[in-house]
Amino acid sequence: MSRDTDLPPGNLLLELDFAAEVGRLKIVRSSVKSIALAVGFEEDAAMDIVLAVDEAVTNIIRHGYGEEHRGDILLRALQHDDGLAIELHDKAPTADPEKVKPRALEDIKPGKLGTHLIRTIMDRTELLPGPDGTGNLLKLFKKLEKPR
Amino acid sequence: MSTQDLTEVEGKLLLKLAGDIDLAHCAPIRKQLLGAVAQGKDLLIDLDEVTYIDSSGVASLIEAMQVANKNGTALRLFAASTQVMRVFELARLDQVFPMHADLDAALAATPAAVEG
């Protein structure tokens, strides 16, 4: 069991259920930024979290659902004593964690940068099968360096 | 919303990008970037009015850079905000893309005749 899964439930700050469409990205970014600032992250750190979540949602839209499927994404933001957890639950076909690994950065080419950005920014990331047996659950956690 | 505008200055192409460059908006920008580098001239890209960029936008710039390298032309970025710069740093691409403070600096770094 990973450390992420061992986290206590946390205080639910936001639940956002939205269509997996590119037109929703701006709303997601705006919501996540507000939450990150409210939890106590500085502006720069909040924007890093926004980028990580944007990349994760983009991956779900582009590679999870792709062009063949349609569906929703449930975003949940949870406050923990030591940071902020973001959960993204989709109903897309189950992803193979081996296929969502970041590429080597020395290999300068378009694509797969998103996964690298997510892992660089967030302290913990975990991709699990959906809790209800459908889709995928991506758990992200960012530690709050300066306690409120 | 994102927009782009292509002009010419001192024999080099100047592309001004603006707005959020994410998956929702990168397709027309990618098309214009690739169209611009295909002209075989040095390309200077103004990022001053870019409010947000993610890996979708960065990927388009990488593609354009690869074409420019193949053609032996320069591709330079300038006037990036701290936040846009941060994305390039996180992607470890700040050493790959020549970044300049403003248009004058980008022009000064781009000689009139580029050696192949």
Boltz contact constraints between the chains, C-beta under 6 A:
constraints:
  - contact:
      token1: [A, 22]
      token2: [B, 23]
      max_distance: 6.0
  - contact:
      token1: [A, 22]
      token2: [B, 24]
      max_distance: 6.0
  - contact:
      token1: [A, 23]
      token2: [B, 24]
      max_distance: 6.0
  - contact:
      token1: [A, 25]
      token2: [B, 22]
      max_distance: 6.0
  - contact:
      token1: [A, 25]
      token2: [B, 24]
      max_distance: 6.0
  - contact:
      token1: [A, 47]
      token2: [B, 83]
      max_distance: 6.0
  - contact:
      token1: [A, 54]
      token2: [B, 54]
      max_distance: 6.0
  - contact:
      token1: [A, 55]
      token2: [B, 55]
      max_distance: 6.0
  - contact:
      token1: [A, 58]
      token2: [B, 23]
      max_distance: 6.0
  - contact:
      token1: [A, 105]
      token2: [B, 92]
      max_distance: 6.0
  - contact:
      token1: [A, 108]
      token2: [B, 96]
      max_distance: 6.0
  - contact:
      token1: [A, 110]
      token2: [B, 59]
      max_distance: 6.0
  - contact:
      token1: [A, 110]
      token2: [B, 62]
      max_distance: 6.0
  - contact:
      token1: [A, 110]
      token2: [B, 63]
      max_distance: 6.0
  - contact:
      token1: [A, 111]
      token2: [B, 59]
      max_distance: 6.0
  - contact:
      token1: [A, 113]
      token2: [B, 55]
      max_distance: 6.0
  - contact:
      token1: [A, 113]
      token2: [B, 91]
      max_distance: 6.0
  - contact:
      token1: [A, 114]
      token2: [B, 55]
      max_distance: 6.0
  - contact:
      token1: [A, 117]
      token2: [B, 55]
      max_distance: 6.0
  - contact:
      token1: [A, 117]
      token2: [B, 90]
      max_distance: 6.0
  - contact:
      token1: [A, 120]
      token2: [B, 90]
      max_distance: 6.0
